[in-house]
Amino acid sequence: MKLALLNFVICFLITIIIAPFIIKWLHKLKFGQNILIYVEKHKTKSGTATMGGIIFILASFIGYFIFFREDNILATITMLSFLFFGILGFLDDYIKIKYKQNEGLKPYQKIIGQFGISIIIAIFVYNSELVGSECYIPFTNQTFSLGYWIIPFVVFVYLAIVNSVNLIDGLDGLCSGVSSSVIIIMSVIIYIFTKQFEGVYLNEIQNLIISCMGVGGAVLGFLCFNSYPAKVFMGDTGSLALGGLIASLTILTKNYLLIIIVGFMFVLTTLSVILQVGYFKLTRKRIFKMSPLHHHFEQNNHETKVVAIYIILTIIIGILSISLYL
């Protein structure tokens, strides 16, 4: 855990150092955010540098290479998913900026890209002795096996988590604050839980934790520039990358059900969109003033309050979850 904490601090500091230079570079390239017309409160944010996910992706990979060791298969797959989902998000952001529009890649193009990355990892999971088809039941040592069904299930988990993290990226510091909390909490829980193991598997998990804690530190560093009023947005470059990493951390450690608890704010965000769309189609009325849910709360509160509550709730749920593993 000492190496994990060291990587956390190093990636945090690297982000703090490189962020001002990359933000300046993004402004020079005129990579500014186009704000959706229907979000009236966000008009003043138009032109804020976007694609800032590049900052913490770069910092995280520096930490990853610094601490690269043997038995690093799971860590490498996690970081590659982090990168490739980030590249998919980069393409989406780039199209938005180049054509000065709110829509980048078409929804079906995003899904095809996400599915392609997910299915490759799903096949690895099924065939790997390090992972396999088992799923842990939260707060126990019990598992159940999905057999062949693990492949479509892994794909579903990737799509669900990646798009949930993408949806929560709507207020200054919201996605970075909640995501860094989830990454750190999951890493701590996995560290506590896997102390019972030994050998190559333990080394693999420890190296995975080292890499993910580095990402957690990098995203916290990014939060210093992304909190209200944001100097830079992560864009889909960052949110899809974080979704890919959180999904990989969940899947490769077989904690498919635990993420529903620790990542409850992601779940709540996605459910609010599903309920809003479904209810509107049935009744032509809305449940919430706006969706996702954080925009509903934003209508009567300053966004900093909404962001703070989301992060606080995530931390409280995380602490309670950690306590059940001690």
C-alpha positions in Angstrom: 0.0 0.0 0.0 3.0 2.3 0.5 3.7 2.2 -3.2 0.1 2.9 -4.0 0.1 6.0 -1.7 3.4 7.1 -3.2 2.0 6.9 -6.7 -1.1 8.7 -5.5 1.0 11.7 -4.3 3.4 11.6 -7.4 0.5 11.6 -9.9 -1.3 14.4 -7.9 1.9 16.6 -8.0 2.5 15.8 -11.7 -1.0 16.9 -12.5 -0.6 20.2 -10.5 2.6 20.9 -12.4 1.5 20.1 -15.9 -2.1 21.3 -15.8 -1.4 25.1 -16.2 0.7 24.4 -19.3 -1.8 22.0 -20.9 -4.7 24.4 -20.2 -2.8 27.2 -21.9 -2.1 24.9 -24.8 -5.8 24.0 -25.1 -6.7 27.7 -25.2 -4.1 28.3 -27.8 -5.7 25.6 -30.0 -9.1 27.2 -29.3 -10.4 23.9 -27.7 -13.2 25.6 -25.9 -16.5 24.0 -24.6 -19.7 24.6 -26.5 -22.5 25.0 -23.9 -25.9 23.4 -24.4 -28.5 26.2 -25.0 -31.1 24.6 -22.6 -28.7 24.9 -19.6 -29.2 28.6 -19.0 -27.0 28.8 -15.9 -24.0 27.5 -17.9 -23.9 30.3 -20.6 -21.0 31.9 -18.9 -19.0 28.7 -19.2 -18.9 28.8 -22.9 -15.3 28.9 -24.2 -13.8 27.2 -21.1 -11.0 24.9 -22.1 -12.1 21.3 -22.6 -10.5 17.9 -23.3 -8.7 18.4 -20.0 -8.9 14.7 -19.4 -5.6 14.7 -21.3 -4.0 16.1 -18.1 -4.8 13.3 -15.7 -4.4 10.6 -18.3 -0.9 11.8 -19.0 -0.1 12.1 -15.3 -1.5 8.6 -14.6 0.6 7.0 -17.2 3.8 8.6 -16.0 3.0 7.1 -12.5 2.1 3.8 -14.1 5.5 3.5 -15.9 7.4 4.7 -12.8 5.9 1.8 -10.7 5.8 -0.8 -13.5 6.7 -4.2 -12.1 6.3 -7.9 -12.9 2.8 -9.5 -12.6 1.3 -6.4 -14.2 -1.3 -8.0 -16.5 -4.4 -6.7 -14.8 -2.9 -3.2 -14.2 -1.9 -3.0 -17.9 -5.3 -4.0 -19.1 -6.9 -1.4 -16.8 -4.7 1.4 -18.0 -5.2 0.4 -21.6 -9.0 0.5 -21.2 -8.4 3.9 -19.5 -6.5 5.1 -22.6 -8.7 3.6 -25.3 -12.0 4.9 -23.8 -10.2 8.2 -23.4 -9.3 8.1 -27.1 -12.9 7.5 -28.0 -13.9 10.5 -25.9 -11.2 12.5 -27.5 -12.7 11.8 -31.0 -16.1 12.9 -29.6 -14.7 16.1 -28.2 -12.7 16.9 -31.3 -15.7 16.6 -33.6 -17.7 19.0 -31.3 -15.0 21.6 -31.3 -14.1 21.3 -35.0 -17.7 21.7 -36.2 -18.8 24.0 -33.3 -21.7 21.8 -32.2 -22.9 20.0 -29.1 -23.1 16.6 -30.7 -19.8 14.8 -31.5 -19.9 11.2 -32.4 -23.3 9.8 -33.1 -24.8 7.7 -30.2 -24.5 4.5 -32.3 -20.8 5.3 -33.1 -20.1 5.7 -29.4 -21.8 2.5 -28.5 -19.9 0.6 -31.3 -16.6 2.0 -30.0 -17.5 1.1 -26.4 -18.7 -2.4 -27.4 -15.5 -3.1 -29.4 -13.3 -2.3 -26.4 -15.5 -4.1 -24.0 -15.9 -7.3 -25.9 -12.1 -7.7 -26.2 -11.7 -7.4 -22.4 -14.7 -9.6 -21.8 -13.2 -12.5 -23.8 -9.9 -12.0 -21.8 -11.9 -12.1 -18.6 -13.6 -15.4 -19.4 -10.3 -17.1 -20.5 -8.1 -15.7 -17.8 -7.2 -17.7 -14.7 -6.7 -14.4 -12.9 -10.4 -13.4 -13.4 -12.7 -16.0 -14.8 -16.5 -16.1 -14.6 -16.9 -15.7 -10.8 -18.5 -12.7 -9.1 -18.0 -11.7 -5.4 -21.0 -11.1 -3.2 -20.3 -7.7 -1.4 -19.0 -7.9 2.2 -18.5 -11.7 2.0 -16.0 -14.2 0.6 -18.8 -15.9 -1.3 -18.9 -16.0 -5.1 -21.2 -17.2 -7.8 -20.3 -18.2 -11.4 -21.9 -16.9 -14.6 -20.1 -19.3 -16.9 -20.3 -18.2 -20.5 -22.7 -15.4 -19.5 -19.8 -13.5 -18.0 -18.9 -12.3 -21.5 -22.2 -10.4 -22.2 -22.3 -9.4 -18.6 -18.9 -7.8 -18.7 -19.9 -5.9 -21.8 -23.0 -4.7 -20.1 -21.1 -3.6 -17.0 -18.7 -1.6 -19.2 -21.4 0.1 -21.1 -23.4 0.9 -17.9 -20.4 2.3 -16.0 -18.8 4.2 -18.8 -22.0 6.0 -19.7 -23.0 6.6 -16.1 -19.7 8.4 -15.5 -20.2 10.3 -18.7 -23.7 11.4 -17.6 -22.6 12.7 -14.2 -20.1 15.1 -15.9 -22.4 18.1 -15.9 -21.2 20.5 -13.1 -17.8 21.9 -12.2 -15.9 19.3 -10.2 -18.8 16.8 -10.1 -17.4 14.0 -12.2 -13.8 14.4 -11.0 -14.8 14.6 -7.3 -17.1 11.6 -7.4 -14.9 9.5 -9.6 -11.7 10.1 -7.6 -13.6 9.2 -4.5 -15.0 6.0 -6.0 -11.5 5.0 -7.3 -9.9 5.5 -4.0 -12.6 3.8 -2.0 -12.7 0.8 -4.3 -8.9 0.5 -4.2 -8.9 0.6 -0.4 -11.6 -2.1 -0.2 -9.9 -4.3 -2.7 -6.6 -3.9 -0.8 -8.2 -5.0 2.5 -10.1 -7.9 0.9 -7.2 -9.4 -1.1 -4.8 -9.5 1.8 -6.0 -13.0 2.4 -4.5 -14.1 -1.0 -0.9 -14.8 -1.9 1.5 -15.4 -4.8 1.0 -14.1 -8.4 -2.6 -13.2 -7.9 -1.8 -11.0 -4.9 1.0 -9.3 -6.8 -1.4 -8.6 -9.7 -4.0 -7.1 -7.5 -1.4 -4.9 -5.7 0.0 -3.6 -8.9 -3.6 -2.9 -10.1 -4.2 -0.9 -6.9 -0.9 1.0 -7.4 -2.0 2.1 -10.9 -5.5 3.0 -9.9 -4.4 5.0 -6.8 -2.2 7.0 -9.2 -5.3 7.8 -11.3 -7.1 8.8 -8.2 -4.3 11.2 -7.2 -4.2 12.6 -10.8 -7.9 13.2 -10.8 -7.8 14.9 -7.4 -5.1 17.2 -8.8 -7.3 17.9 -11.8 -10.1 18.8 -9.4 -8.0 21.8 -8.3 -8.5 23.3 -11.8 -11.9 21.8 -12.5 -13.7 22.9 -9.3 -16.0 26.0 -9.5 -15.3 28.2 -11.4 -13.7 25.6 -13.7 -10.6 26.6 -15.6 -10.8 23.4 -17.6 -13.4 20.7 -18.3 -12.4 17.1 -18.7 -14.7 16.6 -21.6 -15.7 13.1 -22.9 -11.9 12.5 -23.2 -11.8 12.4 -19.4 -15.2 11.1 -18.5 -15.1 8.1 -20.8 -11.6 7.3 -19.7 -12.6 7.4 -16.1 -15.6 5.2 -16.8 -13.4 2.7 -18.5 -10.9 2.6 -15.6 -13.6 2.3 -12.9 -15.3 -0.5 -15.0 -12.0 -2.3 -15.4 -11.2 -2.0 -11.7 -14.6 -3.4 -10.9 -14.5 -6.3 -13.4 -10.9 -7.4 -13.1 -11.3 -7.7 -9.3 -14.8 -9.5 -9.7 -16.6 -6.8 -7.7 -19.5 -6.3 -10.1 -22.1 -5.8 -7.3 -19.9 -3.7 -5.0 -19.8 -0.9 -7.6 -23.5 -0.5 -7.4 -23.1 0.5 -3.7 -19.8 2.5 -3.8 -20.8 4.1 -7.1 -24.4 4.9 -6.0 -24.3 8.4 -7.3 -23.5 7.1 -10.8 -26.5 4.7 -10.4 -28.8 7.5 -9.2 -27.7 9.7 -12.2 -28.5 7.0 -14.7 -31.8 6.1 -13.2 -32.9 9.7 -13.2 -32.4 9.8 -17.0 -34.1 6.5 -17.6 -37.1 7.6 -15.4 -37.3 11.0 -17.0 -37.3 9.7 -20.6 -39.6 6.8 -19.9 -42.2 8.8 -17.9 -42.2 11.6 -20.6 -42.8 9.1 -23.4 -45.8 7.7 -21.4 -47.3 10.8 -20.1 -45.7 13.8 -21.9 -44.9 15.1 -18.5 -41.6 15.3 -16.5 -40.7 13.9 -13.1 -37.7 16.2 -12.7 -37.2 19.8 -13.8 -34.2 18.6 -15.7 -32.2 15.4 -16.0 -29.7 14.1 -15.1 -30.6 14.6 -11.5 -27.8 17.0 -10.7 -29.3 19.5 -13.1 -32.7 19.2 -11.3 -31.0 20.0 -8.0 -29.1 22.8 -9.6 -32.3 24.7 -10.4 -32.8 25.7 -6.8 -29.2 25.5 -5.5 -25.8 26.7 -6.5 -23.9 24.0 -8.3 -21.1 24.0 -5.7 -23.6 22.8 -3.1 -24.9 20.0 -5.3 -21.3 18.9 -6.1 -20.3 19.0 -2.4 -23.4 16.8 -1.4 -22.7 14.3 -4.2 -19.1 13.9 -3.1 -19.9 13.8 0.6 -22.5 11.1 0.1 -20.1 9.1 -2.0 -17.5 9.3 0.8 -20.0 8.4 3.5 -21.2 5.3 1.5 -17.5 4.5 0.9 -16.5 4.7 4.6 -19.5 2.5 5.6 -18.5 0.0 2.9 -14.9 -0.1 4.0 -16.0 -0.6 7.6 -17.8 -3.8 6.6 -14.6 -5.2 5.3 -12.5 -4.5 8.4 
